[in-house]
Amino acid sequence: MNILFVLIPITLIFVVIAGFIFFWAVRSDQFEDLERQGMNIVLDEDTHTNPEKKDKQQ
Amino acid sequence: MPLTCFHCGDVVPEDTSYTVTILGKERAMCCPGCQAVAELIVASGLSSYYQHRTEPARNMSDLPQEIADLTHYDIDAIQEEFATACADENMRETVLSVEGINCAACAWLIERHLSQKKGVHHIQVNTGSSRATLKWANTQIKLSEILTAFHEIGYKAYPFQPIEQEQDYSKTLQSYMRRMGVAGLASMQVMMYAIALYMDIFEHMPAEFLKYFRWVSLLLTLPVVFYAAVPFYRNAWNSLRFGAPGMDVPVSLAIILAFSASCFATMTHHGDVYFESISMFTFFLLVGRFFEMRARNKAIRTTANLTHLIPALATRLTDTIRDTIPAKHLEINDIIEVQAGAILPADGVLLNCSAHFDEALLTGESEPRFKKTGDTAFAGTVCLDQLIKIRVTHPPKTCQATQILFMQEKALGAKPRLAALADHIARYFVVGLLSIAAITWLYWHWAAPTQAFWITLSVLVATCPCALSLATPTAFTCATQRLTQHGILLKNSHILEVLPKISHAFFDKTGTLTTGKMTLTEVQLLSEDLSQQDAMDIAASLEESVNHPIAHVLKAQGKQKYPVENLTHLSDGITGTINDKLYHLGHQQKTNMALSDDTSQTIYLTQNNTLLAAFTLRDEIRNQSKNLLNFLKTQNVKTIMLTGDPSDNPDFVAQHLNINTIYKGLRPEDKLAHLHQNQQQGHVSLMVGDGVNDGPVLAGAHVSFAMASGTDLAKNSADALLLGDNIGKISVAFHTCKRTRRIILQNFAWALGYNLCILPLAVSGQVHPWMAALGMSLSSLVVIGNSLRLLRT
């Protein structure tokens, strides 16, 4: 059971990291428009299959 | 089955053929505008837009000629108003308001298309609020080029400044989210350790682990108590300062006392700890507050997308040099030029010209006013006929529209607030709780002094202000959500409590009770020399270059196929020559024919003094207006009309809708005066309006609704928006508010009941920390579950 003395501080480090990541996400407005960001995955997928078209545009 | 445009969904006109190949098939387009946009989208490799969009795009046939004007936004003096420079000197940032975003795919399309432009560093589009944040390198690309890029794919974007209230809300929301995250993370961790500590009851845990867990819990609860819960302390302190303890007082007390006691227990190794209860308290309450705020934020953002009430730019003439300057730099006696169809940037006197002005923005009346040389025209009105020059009498700071704005802000500050039910209960609860806690302490101090403090603490924690605090916010959030689904956007939650209490309802006429748009209802032929269609074609041809609302209606009905010469504008209409015949189209009181009812206006077409035809135009009353007014009657609410229209029209509308009282020909100050008079008599008032002149009344009434198609000032001043202009929805709001009140009362009953049950247990020292935590979670869940019932019909 003594292992807990080591495990708990490790957990705390992870919690702190998670906290910072959450703060960063809030600051970069990632929670602004949840619906839309979800759609990004669906929409973006198709552009990757048209790299030639994009090159032509450039 | 008519062919519809693949891009915007409008009907494709016959004998046109615009097509674009999208996603492998040829698609029909309705006009060159839509075709151009569609081609660009496909060429940029963005056709997934068409695959995944959920709404059709905007019709592109009326592409504005504002593109040339966009270069004005590059002028530094003007850009300073809305853009901010970044740390890197060449980069600038701004917020853009974007028109035409209908669904998530639109936002994606804009972001992808604009990211392809060199110099655009960052662009993020928000579907819900129709905003885009833009960061660009000013040396590589000009703002006007970026705005043109929006136009290319069919959207209108312009820079704007979010109003202060909205900026505050965004910041507050983010701050709540951060605190919520901290409380959430902490709660989860502390709960785990707490369960270990609970197990101590069943199997004795070695002392060093006990100490260890307690210290770790303390550490994790520190950010909760000193960061996440701070808004509660602030609110509690403010409410105490004003002598009316609010819901946050028991919450703050419980958190602070429980934390201090638990710290003490940890350091002295005896007594119970309540760290998990504190963290969970805070987390639940923050979640409740957060959702409530977010529901309100959405409505506020939707209304804050400002087109400029007063335009940002003005064209000043100084000794024949034409200068484009920000409107706020105008001074008295400057001479400015205003194009036909443009909004006036300042109040001024007409110089050597005359024209019709659409003053709908100020008076709400769609009938344009004719002004000649020497008359004053007002900022915010639209010049209809031709280019005019005016000498400024009131720059934007002091012009009439701004004065109405001040009036509105003042009325908002003086808006009467009925005390919320929750505040009443909070007051009694605080007093009750503190007395009971004091009595408990006194008793135990006499009976078993070592236990006194811990038992008193458990009384404070177990009586869980949590459920009580969640009772109202959860109900409000669910009610707001439900109303949003019905098309009513709430900006304030107090409306939910006040709406059922109103005794008087005030209505604006044009645009609120009526549609505000003219429609052609009747065409009467008064001569046998021509057919009805001919008459309409002649009228349409005469009105071809006229920018009058009546002209638009006539142009829609007839074909503009006759060339007109010598078109002249008169005060009551226009004259022109077609095929060498002189025609006059306008108001004429020469006939004694009883043509129509009074909501109409009649336009006569005459040729050389012979009446040819009469066109009857009407501003139609909305169908739902009658339903709403009947409903209000059943609720014993007195109805009053406040309108700027001085004619007979209001009497007719009032009669048709059974309105109790009418006041007509009112200016904004008069409307506000009537409202204040009513309020001083102690009545609770509702106001529904849409125009700038309704702004002050909307701000000052107890409860107010604005039409979604109304002016921005009206929408900003009101407590709620009616989407789709469905005025009948107000009766739905009534019902929902009544249900909400019932649910809130049930919530309070449950929360108080629970407290009463657990109180004896706590006072007699039977409540362990795990029971306190469990009781709090369960009672909160019950309250939340009950409030969720509001989401169903």
Boltz contact constraints between the chains, C-beta under 6 A:
constraints:
  - contact:
      token1: [A, 8]
      token2: [B, 216]
      max_distance: 6.0
  - contact:
      token1: [A, 15]
      token2: [B, 185]
      max_distance: 6.0
  - contact:
      token1: [A, 15]
      token2: [B, 189]
      max_distance: 6.0
  - contact:
      token1: [A, 19]
      token2: [B, 185]
      max_distance: 6.0
  - contact:
      token1: [A, 22]
      token2: [B, 181]
      max_distance: 6.0
  - contact:
      token1: [A, 23]
      token2: [B, 178]
      max_distance: 6.0
  - contact:
      token1: [A, 26]
      token2: [B, 174]
      max_distance: 6.0
  - contact:
      token1: [A, 26]
      token2: [B, 177]
      max_distance: 6.0
  - contact:
      token1: [A, 26]
      token2: [B, 178]
      max_distance: 6.0
  - contact:
      token1: [A, 32]
      token2: [B, 126]
      max_distance: 6.0
  - contact:
      token1: [A, 33]
      token2: [B, 126]
      max_distance: 6.0
  - contact:
      token1: [A, 33]
      token2: [B, 127]
      max_distance: 6.0
  - contact:
      token1: [A, 33]
      token2: [B, 128]
      max_distance: 6.0
  - contact:
      token1: [A, 35]
      token2: [B, 104]
      max_distance: 6.0
  - contact:
      token1: [A, 36]
      token2: [B, 104]
      max_distance: 6.0
  - contact:
      token1: [A, 36]
      token2: [B, 107]
      max_distance: 6.0
  - contact:
      token1: [A, 36]
      token2: [B, 127]
      max_distance: 6.0
  - contact:
      token1: [A, 39]
      token2: [B, 104]
      max_distance: 6.0
  - contact:
      token1: [A, 42]
      token2: [B, 52]
      max_distance: 6.0
  - contact:
      token1: [A, 43]
      token2: [B, 48]
      max_distance: 6.0
  - contact:
      token1: [A, 43]
      token2: [B, 52]
      max_distance: 6.0
  - contact:
      token1: [A, 43]
      token2: [B, 108]
      max_distance: 6.0
  - contact:
      token1: [A, 46]
      token2: [B, 48]
      max_distance: 6.0
  - contact:
      token1: [A, 47]
      token2: [B, 45]
      max_distance: 6.0
  - contact:
      token1: [A, 50]
      token2: [B, 45]
      max_distance: 6.0
  - contact:
      token1: [A, 53]
      token2: [B, 45]
      max_distance: 6.0
  - contact:
      token1: [A, 54]
      token2: [B, 45]
      max_distance: 6.0
  - contact:
      token1: [A, 57]
      token2: [B, 44]
      max_distance: 6.0
